[in-house]
Amino acid sequence: MKIIISSQGGNLDSAVDPRFGRAAQFILYDTETASYETISNAQSLDAAQGAGIKAAETISRLGAQVLITGHCGPKAFETLKAAGIQTSLHYPPAHRFTYYQERFGKIDLPRTEALRKEIAGYQDEIQKEVIAHIAESKKIMNPDQQKRFIELLRASSDKGRAHSPFTKN
């Protein structure tokens, strides 16, 4: 199985990048060979829009079956879903991934599932509010102000560091 991780660095000790479409690179980990390679996401970094869709197309071409990331926009999520790529966002219900089910069988974790649904509902509401706020803010900004606003959003998302899925923190 091939797993893609949006990464803040180029190795397995790197933290997960919370941004999918704007992650600098991805780690492509092959569970069959226990090997990995670093994949550049440079084509999406400066895209005015559609960065997530471009990134989703890239990882689909690489044959990824699972994505681990911090955030994924709705259009990118739909692109990933259409490509059959299982996606883990924020709170990963990893026991539901094919990789784990093939190795450990189907596991019933009702409390985990209830919490996942609750968190997903909060995430959806927060995402809708953020998107609406950004859309309204762009209406009153000139292009230079919009560019600076996006830079500030990116900088603020860089401050929160997630853990690496391969190391103990």
N, C-alpha and C positions, 0 to 999 in steps of 0.2 A: 504494500500500500504506500502511496506517496502522500505525504502531509506537507502542506505549505504553512509557514508561520511568517506573519508580517514582523520583521525584525528591526531593532534599533542598531544592530551590529551585524557582523558577517560570520558569526560562529554560533555554536550551540549554547554558549554561556550568555549570549546576548538576551536582553529583555525583549518581550513582545512589544512591537510598536502598536500603540493604541489606534493608529490610523491605518486603514486598509489601503485605500486608493492612493494616499500620499506617503506611504511607507517608503523609505529610501531603498530597501531591498527586502527580499524574501529568502527564507531558508527552505529549501526543498529537501525534505528528509524522506529517505526510502527505508521503510521498516523491514523489507526483505533483505537488504544488504547492510543495514545499519550505517549507511553512508549519507552524506549530505553535500549540497552545493549551494552557493550563494547566487541568487538571481537578482540582477539590477531591476529597479522599477523606475529608472530615469525618465522613460517616456511619459509617465503619469505625473511626475512631480510638479511640472510647470503648466500642466493642462488647465485652461480656464474653467473647463467643466468636463465631466465625464471621466475623471481620473479613476474612479472605482470601477466603471465598466471596462476601461482599458486594462486595468490590473486584473480584473476577473477573466478577461479574454486571454491574457498572458498566462495565468496559472492554469487555465483550462487546456491551452495548447501543450503545457508541460505534463499533462496527465494527472494532475493532482486530484485526490479524492476527498480530502479533508482540508479545511482552512481553519487556522487558529489565529484570531486577531482581536483587537479591542473594540472596533466599531466598523460598521459597514453600512453604507447608505442603502436606501430602498431599491434603487435601480441596479446597483452592483449586486445586492442580495438576490434579486430576481434573475440576474444574469448567471450567478453562481448556481442557483437552484435549477435553472434550465439546463445547465451543464452537468447536473448531478453531483455537484460538489457539496458535501456536508459542511456546514459552517458552525463554528463555535464562537459566540460573541459574549463578552463579559463574563457571564457565569456559565461555564461550559457543562452541559449535561453529557459528559464524555461517555458514560455508560451506554448511551444510545448510539454511539458511533459503530459502524460496521466492524471496524478494527477490534474493538473491545468485545463486541458480541460474538465474533468468530472465535476469540480466544477464551472467553469466560462464560459464554452463553447469555441468554437474556436475563437481566437482573431487574427485579422489581424494587424500585426505590420511591415509594409514594411521597415521602416528605421532600425528597430532592425535587421530584417533579412538581409538587405544589409550589415550592419556593421558586423554581425556574419560571413557572407561569406568572407568579406575582412579580418577580423582577422584570420579566419581559414586558409586562404591562406598564410598569414604571418607565422602562427604557423607551417604549413607544411614545408615551406621553411627553417625556423630556425631549425626545428627538423632534416631535411635532412642534413643540414650543421653540426649540432652538432654530429650526428651519423657518418658522414664521418670523421670528425675531430677525434673522439674517435677511430674509426677503424684505421686511419693512425697513431695515437699516440701509439696505442697498438703494432703496427708492430715494432716500434723501442725501445720498453721497455722490460726489463726483468720482470719476474713475481713479484719481490718485488716492482719494479717501478710501474707496473700496479696496484698492490694492493693499493699503496699510492695515485696514481692518482684517483682511484675510491673513496677512503676516502675523498680526497679533493673535488671531485665533490659532494659527499653527504653533506659534511660540508657547501659548498657554497649554496646548495639548501635549507639548514636548516635556512639560515639567513633571507630569505624573508618570512614574516608571512602573511598568508591570513586571512581573517576574518571568524568568525563562521557564518554559515547560520542561526543561531538561535538567535543571539544577534545583537544589533545595535552598530556599531563602529563609 
